[in-house]
């Protein structure tokens, strides 16, 4: 009888153990999709076929200047180089074509005219059309061409003759310095490349400028401003620039 009790007890324990094991959750886990856990980061560059802005600041040089001969321009055409700097902003539709505003300043433009006390400042203000070709998987490079119209301004101090009254009947001529200011219609055309890493990058280009030719003298203007207009008439020169760029 005692043996039977032991057998029955062992069977009950074995049954309970099997039931508990069947109810224990398995340690095997369903694999998760690793790719779904990677955060999606928005690109920092301009995607293809999107409208975007580009702005840049640059520094460079003027060279190869030539102009219509003027009084006291004894050395003829001058190809001396001089420093210039400026800025640009453009809007590109679809990343390919758009409009551009371009300004630059040459505070000491190399010019051999004996009537100038100092080398004149030549400033340009242009509105251009621009066309670019985005290259690279992230549009890292944008070769471009642009051209348009605007104004070319000259400002300088020149020497002029003045008369000073003296005791004798005949006045004595003297030399004084006055400010000359003039502007002309101008055009420009050039090309270069924009390169980016994300939003920041560089700009480099070379550009040709040419002013209108007009031999008519504005008789109601001052002599110094008439001289500035004459010096600007037919002025042609090149600019080469390099600088930083930003796009958004």
ZAVO-136992 format. One record per residue (C-alpha): x, y, z. Coordinates in pm, 1 decimal. Last residue first. Example, Ala and Ser with C-alpha at 12.3 -4.5 7.8 and 13.67 -1.06 7.14 Angstrom:
+----------+----------+----------+
!       px !       py !       pz !
+----------+----------+----------+
!   1367.0 !   -106.0 !    714.0 !
!   1230.0 !   -450.0 !    780.0 !
+----------+----------+----------+
END
This chain:
+----------+----------+----------+
!       px !       py !       pz !
+----------+----------+----------+
!   1939.5 !   7743.3 !  -4869.5 !
!   2279.9 !   7806.3 !  -5018.8 !
!   2599.7 !   7965.5 !  -4885.1 !
!   2912.7 !   8075.8 !  -5070.9 !
!   3270.0 !   8175.1 !  -4985.4 !
!   3506.5 !   8359.1 !  -5217.9 !
!   3704.5 !   8374.2 !  -5541.6 !
!   3713.7 !   8649.9 !  -5802.2 !
!   3861.5 !   8733.1 !  -6142.9 !
!   3756.4 !   9064.0 !  -6300.1 !
!   3813.2 !   9184.4 !  -6655.5 !
!   3810.0 !   9534.0 !  -6805.8 !
!   3645.9 !   9760.3 !  -7062.2 !
!   3588.5 !  10138.2 !  -7047.4 !
!   3412.0 !  10265.4 !  -7359.3 !
!   3317.5 !  10597.8 !  -7200.3 !
!   3421.6 !  10585.7 !  -6834.4 !
!   3707.7 !  10833.7 !  -6881.9 !
!   3475.6 !  11070.5 !  -7068.2 !
!   3209.9 !  11054.3 !  -6796.0 !
!   3471.7 !  11123.7 !  -6526.8 !
!   3602.5 !  11421.6 !  -6728.7 !
!   3250.7 !  11563.9 !  -6757.0 !
!   3218.8 !  11521.8 !  -6379.8 !
!   3534.6 !  11728.2 !  -6328.0 !
!   3422.0 !  11999.3 !  -6572.3 !
!   3085.9 !  12042.4 !  -6393.1 !
!   2768.1 !  11945.7 !  -6578.0 !
!   2557.5 !  12181.6 !  -6791.4 !
!   2758.2 !  12110.8 !  -7106.1 !
!   2683.7 !  11738.8 !  -7096.5 !
!   2937.7 !  11625.1 !  -7353.1 !
!   2838.6 !  11380.5 !  -7628.0 !
!   3109.6 !  11125.0 !  -7702.6 !
!   2910.4 !  10829.3 !  -7571.8 !
!   3043.8 !  10474.0 !  -7556.1 !
!   2868.2 !  10233.3 !  -7321.4 !
!   3062.9 !  10042.2 !  -7059.8 !
!   3216.6 !   9694.4 !  -7084.4 !
!   3277.1 !   9429.9 !  -6817.4 !
!   3418.3 !   9075.3 !  -6852.6 !
!   3395.4 !   8814.2 !  -6576.2 !
!   3597.7 !   8529.8 !  -6422.4 !
!   3454.2 !   8305.9 !  -6152.2 !
!   3509.5 !   8126.8 !  -5823.6 !
!   3255.7 !   8043.4 !  -5553.4 !
!   3298.9 !   7833.6 !  -5240.9 !
!   3088.5 !   7615.0 !  -5011.9 !
!   2847.3 !   7598.5 !  -4723.4 !
!   2502.5 !   7433.5 !  -4732.0 !
!   2613.4 !   7071.3 !  -4733.7 !
!   2964.4 !   7059.4 !  -4878.1 !
!   2933.5 !   7291.5 !  -5173.0 !
!   3110.3 !   7399.9 !  -5491.8 !
!   3003.6 !   7689.7 !  -5714.2 !
!   3173.0 !   7722.3 !  -6051.7 !
!   3256.5 !   7997.6 !  -6296.6 !
!   3114.2 !   8212.3 !  -6570.9 !
!   3117.3 !   8556.6 !  -6721.6 !
!   2925.9 !   8834.0 !  -6891.1 !
!   2891.6 !   9201.4 !  -6802.8 !
!   2714.8 !   9509.7 !  -6929.3 !
!   2741.6 !   9879.4 !  -6862.1 !
!   2548.6 !  10208.0 !  -6860.4 !
!   2776.5 !  10482.7 !  -6739.7 !
!   2846.4 !  10669.8 !  -6417.5 !
!   3031.5 !  10983.0 !  -6308.9 !
!   3180.8 !  11152.6 !  -6004.0 !
!   3483.9 !  11380.3 !  -5986.6 !
!   3593.0 !  11534.2 !  -5655.9 !
!   3812.7 !  11842.7 !  -5666.8 !
!   4184.9 !  11906.1 !  -5614.9 !
!   4330.2 !  12252.3 !  -5681.5 !
!   4596.8 !  12386.7 !  -5912.5 !
!   4662.7 !  12761.7 !  -5935.5 !
!   4644.9 !  13014.7 !  -6217.2 !
!   4751.6 !  13375.3 !  -6135.0 !
!   4503.2 !  13643.1 !  -6227.9 !
!   4633.8 !  13931.1 !  -6446.1 !
!   4585.5 !  14285.0 !  -6312.5 !
!   4849.3 !  14245.6 !  -6040.0 !
!   4730.7 !  14240.6 !  -5680.1 !
!   4627.6 !  13878.2 !  -5705.6 !
!   4300.5 !  13696.7 !  -5762.1 !
!   4323.9 !  13319.3 !  -5767.2 !
!   4235.5 !  13121.8 !  -6076.6 !
!   4167.0 !  12750.7 !  -6066.2 !
!   4308.9 !  12466.2 !  -6270.5 !
!   4201.6 !  12109.7 !  -6202.3 !
!   4352.8 !  11808.8 !  -6033.6 !
!   4130.2 !  11508.1 !  -5981.2 !
!   3983.0 !  11325.5 !  -5682.7 !
!   3799.6 !  11008.2 !  -5774.4 !
!   3465.2 !  10835.6 !  -5816.9 !
!   3369.2 !  10618.7 !  -6115.2 !
!   3044.7 !  10422.8 !  -6145.0 !
!   2951.4 !  10134.5 !  -6375.7 !
!   2578.6 !  10065.7 !  -6407.8 !
!   2368.3 !   9763.3 !  -6495.0 !
!   2325.7 !   9490.7 !  -6754.0 !
!   2334.7 !   9112.9 !  -6771.7 !
!   2538.8 !   8795.9 !  -6777.6 !
!   2566.7 !   8460.6 !  -6609.5 !
!   2727.4 !   8122.5 !  -6671.6 !
!   2733.2 !   7835.5 !  -6424.2 !
!   2914.0 !   7521.9 !  -6306.7 !
!   2726.6 !   7395.1 !  -6000.0 !
!   2910.3 !   7135.1 !  -5793.1 !
!   2798.5 !   6950.9 !  -5478.7 !
!   2451.4 !   6877.9 !  -5617.3 !
!   2412.7 !   6599.9 !  -5358.6 !
!   2468.4 !   6306.7 !  -5593.5 !
!   2699.7 !   6518.7 !  -5806.7 !
!   2641.7 !   6791.8 !  -6065.0 !
!   2392.7 !   7079.4 !  -6078.3 !
!   2415.8 !   7270.0 !  -6412.8 !
!   2368.1 !   7644.9 !  -6368.9 !
!   2209.7 !   7932.7 !  -6564.5 !
!   2215.7 !   8295.3 !  -6448.3 !
!   2040.1 !   8609.8 !  -6568.6 !
!   2205.7 !   8919.8 !  -6439.5 !
!   2135.9 !   9250.0 !  -6263.6 !
!   2459.8 !   9445.5 !  -6219.2 !
!   2605.6 !   9719.6 !  -5999.4 !
!   2972.3 !   9804.0 !  -6064.2 !
!   3210.7 !  10025.9 !  -5866.8 !
!   3532.1 !  10186.6 !  -5996.6 !
!   3727.3 !  10390.1 !  -5739.7 !
!   3984.5 !  10615.2 !  -5903.3 !
!   4363.5 !  10594.1 !  -5861.8 !
!   4473.2 !  10907.2 !  -5680.9 !
!   4536.0 !  11268.4 !  -5792.0 !
!   4379.2 !  11188.8 !  -6126.3 !
!   4477.6 !  11431.3 !  -6402.1 !
!   4778.2 !  11223.2 !  -6499.9 !
!   4561.6 !  10937.3 !  -6623.3 !
!   4719.6 !  10593.0 !  -6598.7 !
!   4444.1 !  10378.4 !  -6443.3 !
!   4470.4 !  10101.5 !  -6183.8 !
!   4140.9 !  10096.5 !  -5995.0 !
!   4193.5 !  10185.0 !  -5629.4 !
!   3869.1 !  10124.7 !  -5437.1 !
!   3750.9 !   9846.6 !  -5671.8 !
!   3398.2 !   9762.8 !  -5557.9 !
!   3162.3 !   9484.1 !  -5651.5 !
!   2791.4 !   9426.3 !  -5688.7 !
!   2602.6 !   9131.4 !  -5841.1 !
!   2230.0 !   9057.5 !  -5826.4 !
!   2135.1 !   8729.1 !  -5989.5 !
!   1829.0 !   8586.5 !  -6160.7 !
!   1733.7 !   8225.1 !  -6227.0 !
!   1813.6 !   7898.9 !  -6399.6 !
!   1902.9 !   7540.5 !  -6300.9 !
!   1822.5 !   7454.5 !  -5939.1 !
!   1454.1 !   7418.8 !  -6026.5 !
!   1430.6 !   7795.2 !  -6014.4 !
!   1757.7 !   7947.7 !  -5896.4 !
!   1761.1 !   8266.1 !  -5688.4 !
!   2087.7 !   8458.6 !  -5679.4 !
!   2281.6 !   8680.1 !  -5439.1 !
!   2627.2 !   8823.2 !  -5500.7 !
!   2893.5 !   9013.5 !  -5310.2 !
!   3194.4 !   9237.1 !  -5354.6 !
!   3570.6 !   9282.1 !  -5353.1 !
!   3830.7 !   9438.9 !  -5584.7 !
!   4209.0 !   9470.5 !  -5583.5 !
!   4405.3 !   9613.9 !  -5875.6 !
!   4588.3 !   9479.7 !  -6181.3 !
!   4769.5 !   9688.8 !  -6441.4 !
!   4664.6 !   9641.3 !  -6803.9 !
!   4657.4 !  10008.4 !  -6903.6 !
!   4557.8 !  10130.6 !  -7245.9 !
!   4721.8 !  10454.7 !  -7351.7 !
!   5011.9 !  10592.8 !  -7149.9 !
!   4937.5 !  10961.3 !  -7202.8 !
!   4580.7 !  10967.7 !  -7078.4 !
!   4627.0 !  11344.4 !  -7034.4 !
!   4302.3 !  11413.8 !  -7223.6 !
!   4110.7 !  11096.1 !  -7298.9 !
!   4166.7 !  10785.1 !  -7507.0 !
!   3867.5 !  10548.4 !  -7503.8 !
!   3919.2 !  10266.5 !  -7260.6 !
!   4116.6 !   9953.7 !  -7175.1 !
!   4156.5 !   9748.5 !  -6859.1 !
!   4320.7 !   9406.9 !  -6872.2 !
!   4296.9 !   9342.4 !  -6499.7 !
!   4071.3 !   9371.2 !  -6197.4 !
!   4141.8 !   9145.7 !  -5898.9 !
!   3964.7 !   8928.7 !  -5645.7 !
!   3759.5 !   8910.2 !  -5329.6 !
!   3429.2 !   8734.0 !  -5272.5 !
!   3105.7 !   8716.0 !  -5076.5 !
!   2838.6 !   8466.8 !  -5176.6 !
!   2464.3 !   8405.0 !  -5169.9 !
!   2263.3 !   8120.3 !  -5324.3 !
!   1887.3 !   8078.0 !  -5296.5 !
!   1676.7 !   7771.2 !  -5374.5 !
!   1404.2 !   7630.5 !  -5596.5 !
!   1408.1 !   7251.3 !  -5605.0 !
!   1480.7 !   7037.1 !  -5912.7 !
!   1758.1 !   6843.1 !  -5741.6 !
!   1774.0 !   6856.5 !  -5361.4 !
!   1943.6 !   7144.4 !  -5187.4 !
!   2184.1 !   7022.5 !  -4924.9 !
!   2129.0 !   6962.4 !  -4553.6 !
!   1955.8 !   6628.8 !  -4602.9 !
!   1682.7 !   6538.1 !  -4354.4 !
!   1791.4 !   6269.7 !  -4109.9 !
!   1581.4 !   5952.6 !  -4075.9 !
!   1660.5 !   5772.8 !  -3752.8 !
!   1765.4 !   5405.6 !  -3790.1 !
!   1519.9 !   5178.4 !  -3596.7 !
!   1327.3 !   5070.8 !  -3908.1 !
!   1649.9 !   4942.5 !  -4062.3 !
!   1703.3 !   4696.1 !  -3779.8 !
!   1370.1 !   4522.3 !  -3842.5 !
!   1319.3 !   4321.4 !  -3525.5 !
!   1386.3 !   3950.5 !  -3488.1 !
!   1112.9 !   3763.3 !  -3296.4 !
!   1241.5 !   3666.8 !  -2958.2 !
!   1316.1 !   3310.3 !  -2830.7 !
!   1303.8 !   3296.4 !  -2449.1 !
!    987.4 !   3086.5 !  -2451.0 !
!    718.7 !   3172.4 !  -2200.9 !
!    665.7 !   2910.7 !  -1915.9 !
!    315.7 !   2751.4 !  -1944.1 !
!    438.6 !   2421.5 !  -2086.9 !
!    706.3 !   2399.6 !  -1819.7 !
!    443.9 !   2445.9 !  -1546.5 !
!    222.8 !   2168.9 !  -1693.7 !
!    517.8 !   1925.2 !  -1717.9 !
!    614.9 !   1992.9 !  -1354.9 !
!    255.3 !   1937.3 !  -1235.5 !
!    238.3 !   1603.9 !  -1416.4 !
!    571.1 !   1483.2 !  -1275.8 !
!    465.8 !   1575.8 !   -922.0 !
!    130.7 !   1387.7 !   -960.1 !
!    305.5 !   1078.8 !  -1099.2 !
!    555.8 !   1074.7 !   -812.5 !
!    273.2 !   1097.9 !   -557.8 !
!     85.6 !    804.5 !   -721.7 !
!    398.9 !    587.8 !   -721.0 !
!    474.1 !    668.1 !   -356.0 !
!    118.4 !    585.0 !   -247.1 !
!    136.0 !    255.3 !   -433.9 !
!    452.5 !    164.9 !   -246.1 !
!    282.1 !    242.2 !     88.2 !
!      0.0 !      0.0 !      0.0 !
+----------+----------+----------+
END
